[in-house]
Amino acid sequence: MPALGAMTGRIAVDIGGTFTDVALETPDGTWVSKVLTTQNDPARGALAGIEQVLHSSGVAPSAVRLVIHGTTLATNAIIERRGARTALITTDGFRDAVEMGYENRFEQYDIDIVKPSPLVPRRLRMTVKERISAAGNMLVPLDLASVDALLPALVDNDIESVAIGLIHSYAFADNEYRIAERLRAALPELSITCSADVCPEIREYERLSTACANAYVQPLVERYLRSLESLLTDRGFNCPLLLMTSAGGLTTVDTAVRHPIRLLESGPAGGAMLAADIARRNGLDDVLAFDMGGTTAKLCLIERGQPRSARHFEVDRVYRFSPGSGLPLRVPVIDMVEIGAGGGSIATLNVLQHIQVGPLSAGSEPGPACYGRGGRRPTVTDADVLLGRVDSERFAGGSLALDTGQANHAVYHDISIPLQLDTALAAFGISEVVEENMASAARVHAVERGRHIGHQTMIAFGGAGPLHAARLATKLGIDRVVIPAHASVGSAIGFLRAPVAFDVVRSHYVQLGEFDPMAINAMFDAMRSEAESVVHAGAPGADVTETRSAFMRYIGQGHEIEVHVPLHALTAADADTLRANFDATYAQQYDRSIPDQDVEILTWSLRVCARSPDVVDATNEFTEPRRSDPIERPVFNPETNDYEETPVYERGAMQPEILHCGPALIAEDQTTTDVPASFSATADDSGNLLLTRIATTS
C-alpha cells in the first residue's frame, strides 16, 4: 500500500438514484466504492464513498489534486417540486406561454390526459411593458416603472428566485439585463436567471421553460455546491471541485451555480464519455453505449469516438419516459434514450396479467426486497438473485448482504401466484421483459437517427449492465460486447475521462441565399470568447480545441439537423460548403435530399474543449491475488427449466487471450458479467472483458 500523501490522484463521485459511485484514480491504480445513495443528504453518501476509497488506497485527502462530481440534485428537485419559490417576468401578454406549451397531445387517444405543470404557477408569472421584434428591433421601449411595480409582489410572495424571459430576447438581450440590474439593486438576495444567458434561442416555450427550471434549482444547487466545497476543505482536500455537465464536459462550481440546468444529465453523460474513450482507444467507429444502473437504463450511440449530441431534452415527464409529456429544456446535452429499466425497477402485472417492469423503481430507500430494508415488491435485482446470477454475499463489494428469502417471497407473492408459475420461471420472465424493453428502446433510438444497430459494438457498464448485456445484445443482433474495467462505476470513471469544456449557442437566422459571412464571423468571435473564459477558469493555460455547428433545415420545415461548420473565418464561398454539408447530413439521416429547395439556418453552436486528461491504464483490480480456478454455482437455465451448475470465474484472475465459453459467470467486487451459452469471453491487456457471439453452423 502506498504511503500517505506519496502520490496524487483524482476522485470522481456520481450520485445516482440508488447508488453513489466513487472512483479514485492514481498512477498506481484505480480504487472504487459503491454505497447506497442517502436521499435526504446526498453529500453524506458521497463523503462515505470517498472515505472508503481513500482508506483502501492509503491516499491522504491532501494528495488528491482534483474532485469531479456529478449529481441528480437538480433533476430530483424538479421532479419532486422542492426547488426555490420562483417567479417569472416576461413581456406583457405572454405570461401563459409556459402553460400553453406546444398545444398538442402527446397521448392522442387519452381523454384524461395530464399535461406537465409549469414550475411557476400563473399567479407568480408577472409581466412588464416592452416589446422587441424577431430581428432585434425595439418596438416598445422597456418601461422601468412596470418593473418597479413588481417589487412588492416579489416581497409579499417570499420569492427566492426570478426567471426573466422576454420575447425575442435572443435577438436583443439588453432589456432582460436592465430588469435584472433593477431587481438586484432593490432585492440583492434574489437569485436571478436571464433567458438570454441560459438559452439564447428561438421558440419561446422552450426558452421560458429552460429559464424557469434554471431559476427553480439555482438556490438549492448553489447551497449544495458551496456546502460540499466547505465539507471537502474541512476534511483536508485542497484541490479544485469540478462539475460534470449534461454535454459531457467539466466546468467550475461558479459556472455550475450560474447554469445549474446544465447538470441535469451529468451522470448518464459520464457513462457516454467512458464509452467514447474506450471506442477511441480501441478503434471502434460504431458503438452502442449501454448503462444499466439501479433506477434506469441509458443507451447512447457513439460515432467515430464521439457521443451524439443534442440541444434539448425533457424532465419530469407526467407519463414517465413518454416523449412530449415533460418540461422541455433547451441546453447542450448528450443524445441518449433513458427508460425505467434498472436493477431497482419494480415488476408488476398489468390488466392483461402480463409482466410489466418499471418505470417505478424501489430506489435506495427501501430498495429491492433482497436488500432487507423494508422493500416488499419484486424488482429486477430480486429476479437476478433468484436466477443465481448474483452472489448475494458479494453484492456492492460485500457492503450489502442480500436476502434471498425476501427476494423469493416478493416474486412468489406478486408474480408467481397470480400467473401460477414456478418462482424461478417468474423471475426469468421479469428478466426477459426488462431486456426486451431495453432492446425496443435501442431499436427505436437507432432508427430515428438513421442508424442500423446490428453491426455495432456494445460497451456495457453500470451495476446491472454486465448482467444483462449479452442477452440484450442477442436481441439486437449485436455480436460483440465490451465490459470495461470497473464497469459498475462506469459513469464515475467517465468523469475522469471528460475534458473541461463549454458550449455556447446563439439563434441567428440566415438564409443560405443571403449568406453574410462577416456577421457570422463576428458572432463566432463573441461565442468563442465566452466559451474560452469558462474553460480557462477550469483548466488554466490548457490548450483548447474548437468545434462549430449550424442547425439547418429546408425552408418551410419545422425542425433542424446539426451540420458541421468549418473552423476558418467564413467567406461567401462557404455558403456552398454549408449547403454540401447539409445535403450530405440530410441524406444520411433521411436517405434523400431536395436539390432545388433553399436552406435556412436558425441556430449556431460553438464548443471549446481543453485537452482530454491522460488515461491511467494501471488498475489494481487485476493485480491483486485472486482465485485462479472457477467455482460452480447453480444458475437457472430457461431451456431446461432447471438450475444447472455453472462455472464462476474471478475477473481479476482472467488472463488475456484465454477463452472462456458460456454459460459462465465472471464475478468481481461490484458486479457480475453473465456469459450465455451463445457467447465466449476473454480479457484484453487493458482489463476489458470481450464477449463474442459464438458462430453457429446451420
N, C-alpha and C positions, 0 to 999 in steps of 0.2 A: 504493500500500500504506500502511495506517495506521502511524503512529509507534508504537514500542514503548510499551506502557503507556498509550496515549492513549484507550483505550476499555475498557469492561468487557464480559465475556462469560460464558456458561455453557457447560460442557462435559458431554457425555453419553457414556458408554462402555458398550457392550453386548458382552459376551464370549459368543460363540456356539460351537457345536460345530466349525465350520470357520473362520469369520472373526470377528475382533474389529472392531466398527464404532465409530467415534468421530465425533461431531458437535460443532462449536464454533459457537455462535450469538451474534452481536453485533448492535448496532444497524445496522451497515453490511452485514451479510450472514451467510451460513452456510457454513462450510467443513467438509468431511467427509473421512474417510480409511477405508480398509478394508485391514486387514492379516491375515495368517494367524494364527489362534489358537496361542499357544505352550502346548501342553498341559501340559508339565512345570512351567511357571511362568507362569500366565495374566497376572500383573501385568506381565511383561516385554513381552508383546504390547500390552497396554493402554497402557503408557507410550510404546511406539514409535508407536502411533497418535496419542496426544496430542501428541507432539513433531512429527509431520507436520502436524497442523492448526495448531499454533502457528507453525511455520515458514512455512506457506502464508499465514497471515493477518497475520503480523507482531505478534501479540499476545503480550505477556510473561506468564509464569505469574502474576506478582503482580497482573495486571489481571483475572484470572479470579475471579469472585465466587462461583461455585458449581460443584462437580463432582458429577454424578449417575452412579450406577453400577448396572448390572445384571449378574449373574454366574450361570454354571451350576455354580459350585464346589460348592454343597451338593448339587445334583442328581447331579453326577458322583461325588461322594464316596459317595452311597448306591448308585448303580448299580455302581460299581467296588469297593464294600465296602472303602473305605480311610478310614473315619471313626475316631472315638475308640474305645478299648476301653470298652464301655458295659455297665452293669448296670441291671437293672430291679428296683425294690422295689414290691411290690404286696401286697394283702390275702391273708392265709393262705387257700389253697385256689384261688387264681386265677392261679397262675404260668403256666398253659398257655393262657390266653385268647388271647394273641397268636399262638399256634400253631394253635389250633383254628379261628380266624377265623370265617367265615360257615358253615362246614361244608357248602358246596355245591360243585358242579363247574362251572367256567366253560367247560370244553370237555366237554360231556356224554358224548360217544362216544369220547373219547380214553382208552384203557385205560392208557396210560403217562403220564397227566397229571402235571405237575410243579407243585407249589404254591409260592408265594413263601416264601422262608425268612425268619423274623424276624431283625431286626438284632441282637437279643440272644439268644444261644444259651441252652438250658434251664439249663445249669449256672450261668449268671450271672443267672438270674431268681430273686430271693430274696423271701421273704415275711415279714410282721410280723403280730402278733396285734392285730386291730382289726376293727370292722365298723360301717358306717353304713347306715341304711335309705335307700330311694329318696326318702323325704320329708326326709332330713337329720337323722334322729334317731339318737342314739348307742345301738347295740345291744351292742357290745363295746368298752370303752374301749381306747385305744391303750396297748400295753404297751411302754414305752420300753426295758425290758430286752431285748426281742426286737430292737429297733433296734440297741442296743449290741452284741448278739451277731453282727451282720453285719459289724462293722468289720474284724475280722481277715481275713475272706474278701475284702473290698474291697481291702485292702492286699496280700494274697498274690496276687491276680489282676491286680495293676497296673491297677486300674480308674481311668480318667481322667474319666469322666462317668457320672452316675447319673440315670435317669428314675424319678420317683416317681409311681405311678399307682394310687391306692386306689379300690376300688369305691364308686361313688356320691359321689366327692369333688366332683362338680359341684354337689351339694346342700349339702355341708358340707366345706370345704377345710382346716379347722384341723389335722387330723391330718397331712396332707401337709406343711404348713408347719412343724409341730413336728418331723417327721422331718428335713426339710431343715435346720432350725436345729441339730439334734443332729449331723448329718453335718458341717456347716460348722465346728462347734466342734472336732470331732475331726480332720477332714481338710480344712483350709482351702483346699488347692489343687484340690479336687474341683469339677468343673462339675456343677451340679445343675439339673434341669428338673422342675418340678411340673406334672402334667397339668392341674391346676386353673388354671394360668396360661396354658398354650398351647392348651388345648382343654376348657373347662368345659362339656361337653355330654354327653348320654346316649349310650349304645351304647359299652360298654367296649372292644370290639375296636378301633374306630377311635380312641378316645381314647388307649388304651395305645400303639397303633401310632404315633400322632402324637407322643406324648411321647417314645417311644424314638427316633424319627427326629430330633427336635429335639436330644435329648441326644447322639445319634450324631455330628451335624455341628457341634455348638456349639463345641468347642475348635478345630477346624480353621478354621471361619469367623471366629472371634474372632482367631486368629493372623493370618489373611489380611487382615482389615479393619484391624487395628491396624498391620500392616506396610505396607499400602497408604497409610494416613494418614501414616505416617512418611516413606515414599518421596515422596509428594506435597509434604510440608513441606520435605524436603531439596532438592527441585527448585524451590522458590520459590513454591509455591502457599500462599496464606494465606487460605483460604476453607473453608466447610463442605463435608463429603462426605456426601451423602445416598444412600440405597439405594432402588432400585425394589422394590416388593413384588408378590406374585402377584395382589393385588387391584387393582392399578392406581394405587397411591398411593406417595408418597415417605415415607421415615422416616429417623431418625437412625441413626448407627452403634451407639449404645448400645442402641437398641430392636432393631436387627437382630441384635446379639450375643445378646440375651435370646430373640429369636424367629427364629432363622435359618431355621426351617422355612417362614417366610412369604416367603422369597426364591426358592423353587424355580422358579417360573414367571415370574420377573421379566422376562426377555427377551420372551417372547410377550405379556406384559401391556403392555409398551411399545408394541408394534405395534397392539394393540387401542386404546390411548389415542390414538395418531396417527389411526386411522380414525375414532374418535369425534369428535375435534376437527374433522376435515375434514367429517364429516357435519353437525355443529352449524353450522359456518360456511357451509355450502352448502345448508342447509335440507333435508337428506336424512333422511327418517324411518326408512327400512328399508334397511340396508346389510349386505353380507356382506364382512367384512374377510378378505383372503387374503394370507398372509405365507408366502412360499416362500424359504427360505434354503439353506444348504449341506447341512444334515442332515435337516431336517423341513419339513413344510408345516403351517401352522396356519390354521384357519378359525373365525371368530367372528361371531355375529350382533350388530349394533348397532341398537338400537331407540330412537327419539326422542333420538338423540345420546348414548346411554349403552350401553356393552357389557353384555351379560347377565352376571350374576354367579352364582356357585355357592359351596357351602360345603365341597366335598370334591373330591378328585381322587386319582389313583393314581400311584405312581412305581415304577420298577424292575420293570416287567411281565415276567414269565417268558416269556409269549407277547407279544412286543412289539406294542403298540397293540391288544391284546385286552382289553377291559374285564373286570375281575374277577381278572386274573392278577397284579396288582401289590400293593404295600403301600398300604393306604388311609390318606389323610391328611385330616384334617378341619380346614381353615383357610379363611378367605375367599380366593376366587380368581376370576378372570375365567373365565367359562364358554366353553370352546373345545374343538374337536377337533383332535388332533395326530396326524399319520401320518408314516411314514417315506418321505417324498417330497420330498427336497431335491436340489440340484444334485449332491451327492456320493453320492446313493443308487445302490447297485450293481445292475446289471442281470444277471440270470441266467436260465437255463432250468429250469423245474420238471420233474417226472417225466413230464408230458404234452407236453414240449417246447414249452411256451408261455412267452413272455417274462414274466418277473416282475421288478418293480422294487422294491427295498427289502425289508425295513426296514433292512438293514445299510447303513452309509454308510462311504465312504472317509475322511470327516472331513478334517482338515487335514494329517494325517500318516499315510500318504503323500499322501492326496488323490486326485482323479481321475487317470487315466492322462495326460491332457493337461497336468497340472501339471509333469510331468517330474521328480517327486520320488520315484519308485520304485513308484508305483501301476501295477498291471497289469490290473485288472479294469475293464470298461466302466461308466460312470456316465451320469447324465442330462446332466451338463455335457459329457462327451465326445460324446454324441449331438447336443447343440445346436451344438457346434463343427463337427461333420461336416455338419450340415444348413445351415451357413452363417449361422446366426442370431447367432453370437458373433464379434466381432472379436478374433482371437487375440492381436493386438498391443496391444489397449486394455483387456484384462480387468483388473478391480480397479484401474482408473486407470493401467494400464500397469506396475504394480509386479510383475506376474507374467505373463510371456510364455508363451502356451500352445503346446504341441507338437502340431500337428495329426497328425503321423505316428504318435505314440504313441496318440492317440485312435483313429485308424483301425485300428491293429494290435489294440487291445483289443476293439473292436466286431467286427472281422472274425474274430478268433480265437474269441471266446466266443459270438457270436450268428450272424454271417453263415454261417460254415462249417457248424455243426450244422443250421441251418434252410435252407441252400442259398439264401440271399437276397443280393441286392446290398447292399453295405455301407451305402449311403445309405438304402435301404429298411429295413434292420435298425435304423439309427439312428432313423428315423421311427417304427418300431414301439416303441422304448423311450420316445420322447416321448408317443406315443398312450397307452401303458399307464399311465404316471405321471399323465397328465392324467385318465384315466378313474378311476384310484384316488382322486384328489382329488375328482372330481365325485361319486363314490359316497359318500365320507365326508361331503361337504357336504349331499347329499340326506338321508342318514340323520340327520345332526345337526339339520337343519331340521325334519324330520318328527317327531322325538322331542320337539321343543319346540312342536309345533303351528303351524309356520310354513310358508308357501309361498315358495319361494326364487326363482321365476321373475321376480317383479316387482321384485326388489331391485336396488340398485346395488352393483357390486363395487368395492371400493377395494383395489388390489393393490400390494404392496411386497415388500421383501426382494431379495436379489441376483438370484434366479431368478424372482421373481414376475412382473415385467413381460414376461418372455419367454413365459410360459405363460398369462397372464391371459385374453387374448381367446379363445383356444381352449378354455380351461376354461369361460368364460362361455357359449360356444356350446353346450357340452354341458349346461349348466344352464338354458339358455333365458334368460339374462340379456342385456339389450340395451345396457347402459351400464357402462363401466369407467372408473374414475378412477385414474391413475398419479400420485401426488403428487410434488412436488419432492423430490429426494434420496431417491427410493424405495428405493434399495439399502441404505440405513442407516435404514430406517423405524422400527425399534424404538428406536434411539438418539434419533431425532427425537421419537418418542413420549415418551421420558423427559422431554424438555424441555417437553412439554405436560401432564405429570402434576402434580397438586397434592400437597401434603403431606396425608396422610390416614391414618386408623387405624380399623379395625373391631374392635368388641367383641361377643362372642357369649355368651349365657347360656342354659342349659337351665332352664326353669321351667314345670312342667306346669300347664295351665289348661284347664278345660272352659268353653266359652262360656256354658253354662247356669249356671255358678257363678263368673262373672267378678268378680274382686276388683281394682278399679282402683287402690286405694291401694298394694297390694303391687307391682303392675306399675310404677306411677309411681316408687316408691322404688328399684326395680331399675334403671329407666332413668336415674335421677339418678346412681346409682353408676357405671353404664356410661359416661354422658356425662363424668363427672369423669375417669375413667380415660383415655378417648379424647382429651379435650382436653389433658390433661397431656402426652401423647405428641406431639400435633400442634403444640402451642405450643413444644415443645422444638425442633422442626424449623423452625417458622415463627413466631418470637416476635412477639406482638402482632397476628397476622393475623386478619382477620375469618373466621369459620368458618360453615359450614352443617352441618345435621344431617339424616340420613335414618334411618328406622326401619322394620324389617320384622318380621313374625312368620312362623314356619314352621308351617303348619296342615295338618290332614287331617281327613277324616271318621273318627269313632271306629271302630276296627277295621281301618283301613288301615295299611300298613306304611311308607309314605313320605309326605313332606310337600311342599307347594308354598310358595313365597315370596309373602307378601301384604303390601301397603303398610300401615303403621300411622300414624295421624295424629300430628302433632308436638305438639299441645297436651296439657295434662295430661288424662289419660284419665278419663272418668266412666263410670257404669254404662250410659249410653246408647251408649257406644262398642262395646259387645258387638254391637249391631245393625250398626254401621258395619263392624266387622271381619267379621261374617258376610256382609254385602253385598259387601265387597271380595273375600272368599274365593270366594263363588259366582261372581263375575264372572271372577276369575282362573282358577278351575277350568273354567268353561265355555269360556273362550278356549283353554285347552290341550287339553281333552278333549271339547269340543263338547256338554257336558251338565252338569247339576248334580243334586244329590239333596236336594230341598227339606226333607224331614222328618227327615233324618239329623243328629244333633248333631255338633258340630265341636270338636276339641281343638287346643291349641297346645302344642308341645313346646319350641320354642326361639325366642329373641328376639335380634334383631341391631340394632346401632346403629353408624352410620358418621359420624364427624366429619371434615370436609374443609375445608382452608384455601382461600381464593380461588385459582382457577387462575391460572397465570402469564400475563402478557401475551404474545401471539404476535408474533414478529418476522416481518413479511412480506418484508423485504428479503432477496434471495437473489442473491448474487454469481454463482451458477452461470449465470444467464441474462442477465448484463450483460457478460460477457467476450466479446471478438471470436470469432466462430465462422464456419465456412464456410456461406455462405448457400445455395449450390446443392447439391443432393444428388449423391452419387456412386452408382455401381451396384456391386453385389456379387452373385455367383451364390448363390442360395438355393434349396434343394430344394423342388420342388412335387410333392406326392404324387399330384395329379390327373393330371399328365403323366409322373410317374416320372422327372423330369429336373430339372436345375438351370436356373434362369431368372434373368436379370439383374434385380435388384430394387433400387429406389431406397433409399438410406440417408440419412436426414435427420439433421442435428445438432439435438439437442433445444434447445440454447441459442440456435439461430438461428430457431426456430419463432416466428412472430408470432401473437398472439391472433386468433381468428376466421378464420384461413386454414385451409381444409380440405385434408387430405391423404388420399386414398383408398388403401386397401390393394390389392394387397400392398405392404408397405413395412416398413422397419426404422427406428426412431428411436433413435439412439445417444447415449450420454452416457458420462462417465468411468467410472462404477461399474456400469452395467447397460445393457441394450438392451430396447426395447419392440418386440415383434413385432405388426404390424398385418396380420391376414389379409385376404384379398380381400373378405370379408363385412363388414369394418369400415372406418370412416373415423376420422381422428384430427385433433384440433385442440388448441390450447393456450388456457388462460384467463389472466386478468390476474395470478393468484397463482402461475403457473408450473406448475399441474397440467396433465397431459395428459388429454383427454377422448376416449375411444374409444366410438363409437356404431355399433351394428349398422345396416348399410345395408338399408333396406326393399326387399323384392323383390316383384314382381308375378307372380302365377301365371297 
